[in-house]
Amino acid sequence: MEMFYHSTRDVNNFVTSKQAILTGIAPDGGLYVSDELGKEQLDLAALPAQTYHEHARAVLGMLLSDYTSEEIASCVAGAYADNFDTPDVTPVTPLGSDWLLELYHGPTCAFKDVALQMLPRLMSVARDPEGDRIMIVTATSGDTGKAALAGFAGVDGCGVTVFYPEGKVSDIQHLQMATQEGRNVAVCGVKGTFDDCQTEVKNIFADKGLAARLAEHNVALSSANSINVGRLVPQVVYYVDAYAQLVRRGAIKLGDPVDFCVPTGNFGDVLAGYYAKLLGLPVGKLIVASNSNKVLTDFLETGIYDRRRPFMKTISPSMDILVSSNLERMLYYLTEGDTQQVSAWMSDLNQKGFYNIGEDYLAKLRQTFECGYATDKETKATIRTTWEQEGKLIDTHTAVAKTVLDRFDSQGRARVCLSTANAYKFSSDVLDALGERTGNMDDFACMDELQDVTGVPAPPQLSGLRSAAILHDSTCQRSSMTYFVEKSAKRIFR
C-alpha cells in the first residue's frame, strides 16, 4: 500500500515518506502523519519466528512505502550490525514478575541509537547526491544529541548541529557530545532549558530568510528529533520485536495483550507504541511515566495541557521537558484527522500556554493511555530496591518507569518496562541511590565506585570518555542559535 504523509495541521499538501524524512517538519510547523497508518496490518503469526532485522524490514516496509525492499534491507543491515553489543539489538529480560526491554545496547548506550543509527541511512537513500546537502538541526535533553552526532558523523552530504541546555544534562551526556569527532558536526550549549532549545529549533525551520540563504549554497535543513517521521518509525520495531520475544519465551500466547510502561518527556517513544497498536500489535495499555515535570501526567488526568509551570531540574534530565512535541501527532489521530482542531490547540499552547481537549477526547485517550509520575526520592528508592531485590542495575529514567509501573495492577497481563539508557550514563545519581557516598566525586570516580560496588562493568564507550579531548565548547543565547546554524553550515559545506 502506498503511504503518503501530510501535516497534522493541513491535509492538502501530500509528500512521500522520503520527502517527509528529508524535510523533517512540515512547512506550517506541523508534524508529518499518514492517513494510511493501520490500513495494512502486521502478520502476527509470522512474528515469533522472525529476527529483529526481519521485524525492522517488515515495519519500515509498511510505513515507508516509497523505499524499495532492497533499500530498506540495506539500511537495516547497516543500522543494526556490530555497532550493537548483542545480535538481539533490544533484548527483553526478566524484571521480577514483569519484563525489561533493554534499549541501551547501541553505540551511545541510549534508546535513541535504535532510530539514529537508521535515520542517516534513510536520509542517504532519499537524498539526491547531485542535489541539496542536508544540515541536521536538533535539540536534545541529553541522549538524542550524542546519538545524532554518532549517527551522522562522516555521512556524505550531511552536516549535524546539536543544541543542548547548558548545565542541564549529565556530565557524561555532555562529554559524549563535547568529544564527538567528525568534520561535519557542530555542538552548542544554550543558556536556557530544553524547551527553549526545542522551540527555537522549530523557529529556525520556519525562518524563510535562513532557508533562502542556505539554499544559495544548496543546503536544506532537516531534523533528527522525533518530530522527524524517520526517527519515529524505527522505534515502532522494538515494540513488535519485544512482543515476539515474549511469545518465544512462553510468557504470552499469540494474541494476548501486553502493557508497556514508557519513561517519556517528548511523547515520541510512547507514540511509537501507539503506532504499533494501530498496526495490529496486541498492545493493552501504554503507561506514560513522567518525572516531576509532570505535564503529561496532568494532561492525561485532566485533559488540560498546561506548560505554565516551574521547570524542575531532576536526576532524569532527558525527561525534563514541558512541551511534548510528539503529542501533536497523537492529537491528530485522536480527533480522527481534524487538522483545524489540532491547529487551534497548538495555537492556544503557543499563545496562551495551555489547551483543553475536553472530557470526550480525554475519555477516548484514556482507553489506551495510563499515567503517573515519580519524584527524585521515589526514583532513587526504586533504583536501590531493583538492585537489591532483582540484581538489576537501572538508570534514573528506567527507574521512573518502574516506579510508576509498580503502582498498577497487572490484571493478569504481561507488562514490559522500557529501559532507555545504561545506568552508567548517570553514575553519580545511581551510586547515590544505592546509598553510597558521592560527595566531591566527579562522574568518573562515581563510575569506578559503581563498578566496585555492583560488579557490573561500565560500557567502554562511556568509561573511555575520561581520556577524550574536548572538541566542542561553544555556548550561546537562544537568540543566537540561528547564527550558529548558519555559521556551522558554512564551515561544514565550504
Disulfide bonds with the S-S distance in Angstrom:
none
